[in-house]
Amino acid sequence: MKKDIGFVSLDSSLAKWLYEKLRSSAPEAVGTEELLEGVEDLMSGKVTALMLELGTEGAILPSKDTIICDELAIYPRLRKVTRSEKEVLLTPKEFDILYFLARNRGEVFTKEQIYRAVWSEDYLLDDSNIMAFIRKLRKKIEPDPDAPKYILTIWGIGYKFNDQL
């Protein structure tokens, strides 16, 4: 269940750290100055609480299980994928294959291993089925599907998610 309001109590050392971090390396974004002023007011005692609101309607914030690789972001709980902050529409199996490979970044899997990890029910295991899914997935997530940078082919073995990005 989603909470409407959360309360976080800051001690003075955390407030100072936040203030310094905002002063030295805050992004140039709407609300940065207001947040800095709000933390200053908290530290000086002008106010006793701040209320924060996420301003962008429908923004997806990364959680600890979000996988971010270069311009690609995978949100497992939402079953969403974005590339360059634009949503990529995937079928359920395409998402499952991508998520399986990405969460095991760098590990090489045969087509049979991918099949067994993603399909829970009996399904005709055919190399061309996995190859077709990978091809469709690449068309959707890769900037250049003919020169993939996310899902790499390991010739004679299978596929892996690039661990160099």
C-alpha positions as a Markdown table, in Angstrom:
| # | Residue | x | y | z |
|---|---|---|---|---|
| 1 | Met | 0.0 | 0.0 | 0.0 |
| 2 | Lys | 1.3 | 3.4 | -1.0 |
| 3 | Lys | 1.9 | 5.9 | 1.8 |
| 4 | Asp | 0.8 | 9.5 | 1.2 |
| 5 | Ile | 3.3 | 11.0 | 3.6 |
| 6 | Gly | 6.5 | 9.8 | 5.1 |
| 7 | Phe | 8.4 | 11.4 | 8.0 |
| 8 | Val | 12.2 | 11.3 | 8.3 |
| 9 | Ser | 14.0 | 12.7 | 11.2 |
| 10 | Leu | 17.4 | 14.2 | 10.5 |
| 11 | Asp | 20.1 | 14.7 | 13.1 |
| 12 | Ser | 22.4 | 17.7 | 12.7 |
| 13 | Ser | 25.3 | 15.8 | 11.1 |
| 14 | Leu | 23.0 | 14.4 | 8.4 |
| 15 | Ala | 21.4 | 17.8 | 7.8 |
| 16 | Lys | 24.9 | 19.3 | 7.5 |
| 17 | Trp | 26.0 | 16.6 | 5.1 |
| 18 | Leu | 22.9 | 17.1 | 2.9 |
| 19 | Tyr | 23.4 | 20.9 | 2.9 |
| 20 | Glu | 27.0 | 20.5 | 1.8 |
| 21 | Lys | 26.2 | 18.0 | -0.8 |
| 22 | Leu | 23.5 | 20.2 | -2.2 |
| 23 | Arg | 25.8 | 23.2 | -2.2 |
| 24 | Ser | 28.7 | 21.4 | -3.9 |
| 25 | Ser | 27.1 | 19.0 | -6.4 |
| 26 | Ala | 23.3 | 19.4 | -6.7 |
| 27 | Pro | 22.0 | 19.1 | -10.3 |
| 28 | Glu | 20.7 | 22.1 | -12.0 |
| 29 | Ala | 17.0 | 21.2 | -11.6 |
| 30 | Val | 13.7 | 22.8 | -10.6 |
| 31 | Gly | 13.5 | 22.9 | -6.9 |
| 32 | Thr | 17.3 | 22.7 | -6.1 |
| 33 | Glu | 17.4 | 26.2 | -4.7 |
| 34 | Glu | 14.2 | 25.7 | -2.7 |
| 35 | Leu | 15.6 | 22.5 | -1.2 |
| 36 | Leu | 18.8 | 24.2 | -0.2 |
| 37 | Glu | 17.0 | 27.0 | 1.4 |
| 38 | Gly | 14.7 | 24.6 | 3.2 |
| 39 | Val | 17.6 | 22.7 | 4.6 |
| 40 | Glu | 19.2 | 26.0 | 5.7 |
| 41 | Asp | 15.9 | 26.9 | 7.5 |
| 42 | Leu | 15.9 | 23.5 | 9.2 |
| 43 | Met | 19.4 | 23.9 | 10.4 |
| 44 | Ser | 18.9 | 27.5 | 11.7 |
| 45 | Gly | 15.6 | 26.6 | 13.5 |
| 46 | Lys | 13.4 | 28.8 | 11.3 |
| 47 | Val | 11.3 | 25.8 | 10.5 |
| 48 | Thr | 11.0 | 22.4 | 12.2 |
| 49 | Ala | 9.9 | 20.3 | 9.2 |
| 50 | Leu | 10.1 | 20.2 | 5.4 |
| 51 | Met | 7.6 | 18.6 | 3.1 |
| 52 | Leu | 8.9 | 17.3 | -0.2 |
| 53 | Glu | 6.9 | 16.3 | -3.2 |
| 54 | Leu | 8.1 | 14.6 | -6.4 |
| 55 | Gly | 7.2 | 17.2 | -9.0 |
| 56 | Thr | 7.3 | 15.3 | -12.2 |
| 57 | Glu | 4.0 | 13.5 | -12.8 |
| 58 | Gly | 4.5 | 9.8 | -13.4 |
| 59 | Ala | 8.2 | 9.9 | -12.9 |
| 60 | Ile | 9.8 | 6.5 | -12.3 |
| 61 | Leu | 12.4 | 6.6 | -9.5 |
| 62 | Pro | 14.9 | 3.8 | -9.3 |
| 63 | Ser | 14.6 | 1.4 | -6.4 |
| 64 | Lys | 17.3 | -0.9 | -5.1 |
| 65 | Asp | 16.4 | -3.7 | -7.6 |
| 66 | Thr | 16.4 | -1.4 | -10.6 |
| 67 | Ile | 19.1 | -2.2 | -13.1 |
| 68 | Ile | 20.6 | 0.7 | -14.9 |
| 69 | Cys | 23.1 | 0.1 | -17.7 |
| 70 | Asp | 24.1 | 3.2 | -19.7 |
| 71 | Glu | 20.9 | 4.5 | -21.2 |
| 72 | Leu | 18.9 | 1.4 | -20.4 |
| 73 | Ala | 16.9 | 1.1 | -17.2 |
| 74 | Ile | 15.0 | -2.0 | -16.1 |
| 75 | Tyr | 12.4 | -1.7 | -13.3 |
| 76 | Pro | 11.5 | -5.2 | -12.3 |
| 77 | Arg | 8.7 | -4.4 | -9.9 |
| 78 | Leu | 7.0 | -2.3 | -12.5 |
| 79 | Arg | 8.0 | -4.6 | -15.3 |
| 80 | Lys | 9.1 | -1.5 | -17.3 |
| 81 | Val | 12.1 | -0.8 | -19.4 |
| 82 | Thr | 13.3 | 2.6 | -20.5 |
| 83 | Arg | 16.0 | 3.7 | -22.9 |
| 84 | Ser | 17.0 | 7.3 | -22.8 |
| 85 | Glu | 14.1 | 7.8 | -20.4 |
| 86 | Lys | 11.6 | 6.7 | -23.0 |
| 87 | Glu | 9.5 | 3.6 | -22.3 |
| 88 | Val | 10.3 | 0.5 | -24.4 |
| 89 | Leu | 7.2 | -1.7 | -24.8 |
| 90 | Leu | 8.2 | -5.4 | -24.3 |
| 91 | Thr | 6.1 | -8.6 | -24.3 |
| 92 | Pro | 6.2 | -10.5 | -21.0 |
| 93 | Lys | 8.7 | -13.0 | -22.3 |
| 94 | Glu | 10.9 | -10.3 | -23.8 |
| 95 | Phe | 11.0 | -8.6 | -20.4 |
| 96 | Asp | 11.7 | -11.9 | -18.7 |
| 97 | Ile | 14.6 | -12.7 | -21.0 |
| 98 | Leu | 16.1 | -9.2 | -20.7 |
| 99 | Tyr | 15.7 | -9.1 | -16.9 |
| 100 | Phe | 17.3 | -12.6 | -16.6 |
| 101 | Leu | 20.3 | -11.6 | -18.7 |
| 102 | Ala | 20.7 | -8.2 | -17.1 |
| 103 | Arg | 20.6 | -9.4 | -13.5 |
| 104 | Asn | 23.2 | -12.0 | -14.4 |
| 105 | Arg | 25.3 | -9.4 | -16.2 |
| 106 | Gly | 28.5 | -10.8 | -17.8 |
| 107 | Glu | 27.5 | -14.4 | -17.4 |
| 108 | Val | 27.2 | -16.4 | -20.6 |
| 109 | Phe | 24.1 | -18.5 | -21.1 |
| 110 | Thr | 23.2 | -21.1 | -23.7 |
| 111 | Lys | 19.9 | -20.9 | -25.4 |
| 112 | Glu | 18.7 | -23.9 | -23.4 |
| 113 | Gln | 19.7 | -22.2 | -20.1 |
| 114 | Ile | 17.8 | -19.0 | -21.1 |
| 115 | Tyr | 14.8 | -21.1 | -22.0 |
| 116 | Arg | 14.8 | -23.0 | -18.7 |
| 117 | Ala | 15.2 | -19.8 | -16.7 |
| 118 | Val | 12.3 | -18.0 | -18.4 |
| 119 | Trp | 9.7 | -20.6 | -19.4 |
| 120 | Ser | 8.0 | -22.3 | -16.4 |
| 121 | Glu | 5.6 | -24.4 | -18.4 |
| 122 | Asp | 6.5 | -26.9 | -21.1 |
| 123 | Tyr | 7.3 | -25.1 | -24.3 |
| 124 | Leu | 9.0 | -26.3 | -27.5 |
| 125 | Leu | 12.7 | -25.8 | -27.0 |
| 126 | Asp | 14.0 | -24.7 | -30.3 |
| 127 | Asp | 17.1 | -22.6 | -30.8 |
| 128 | Ser | 15.3 | -20.5 | -33.3 |
| 129 | Asn | 12.6 | -19.6 | -30.7 |
| 130 | Ile | 15.2 | -18.0 | -28.4 |
| 131 | Met | 17.0 | -16.5 | -31.4 |
| 132 | Ala | 13.8 | -14.9 | -32.5 |
| 133 | Phe | 13.1 | -13.4 | -29.1 |
| 134 | Ile | 16.6 | -12.0 | -28.8 |
| 135 | Arg | 16.3 | -10.5 | -32.3 |
| 136 | Lys | 13.0 | -8.8 | -31.4 |
| 137 | Leu | 14.4 | -7.7 | -28.1 |
| 138 | Arg | 17.4 | -6.1 | -29.7 |
| 139 | Lys | 15.2 | -4.2 | -32.2 |
| 140 | Lys | 13.5 | -2.7 | -29.2 |
| 141 | Ile | 16.3 | -1.9 | -26.8 |
| 142 | Glu | 19.5 | -1.5 | -28.9 |
| 143 | Pro | 20.4 | 1.8 | -30.5 |
| 144 | Asp | 21.8 | -0.2 | -33.4 |
| 145 | Pro | 20.4 | -3.8 | -33.4 |
| 146 | Asp | 23.0 | -4.9 | -36.0 |
| 147 | Ala | 25.8 | -3.9 | -33.6 |
| 148 | Pro | 24.3 | -4.7 | -30.2 |
| 149 | Lys | 25.8 | -3.2 | -27.1 |
| 150 | Tyr | 23.5 | -4.7 | -24.4 |
| 151 | Ile | 22.8 | -8.3 | -25.4 |
| 152 | Leu | 25.9 | -9.8 | -26.8 |
| 153 | Thr | 26.2 | -13.0 | -28.8 |
| 154 | Ile | 28.9 | -15.4 | -27.7 |
| 155 | Trp | 29.5 | -17.4 | -30.8 |
| 156 | Gly | 29.0 | -21.1 | -30.5 |
| 157 | Ile | 27.7 | -20.8 | -26.9 |
| 158 | Gly | 24.8 | -18.3 | -26.5 |
| 159 | Tyr | 24.2 | -14.8 | -25.1 |
| 160 | Lys | 25.2 | -12.5 | -22.3 |
| 161 | Phe | 24.3 | -9.1 | -21.1 |
| 162 | Asn | 27.3 | -6.7 | -21.5 |
| 163 | Asp | 29.1 | -6.2 | -18.2 |
| 164 | Gln | 31.4 | -3.5 | -19.7 |
| 165 | Leu | 28.8 | -0.7 | -19.7 |
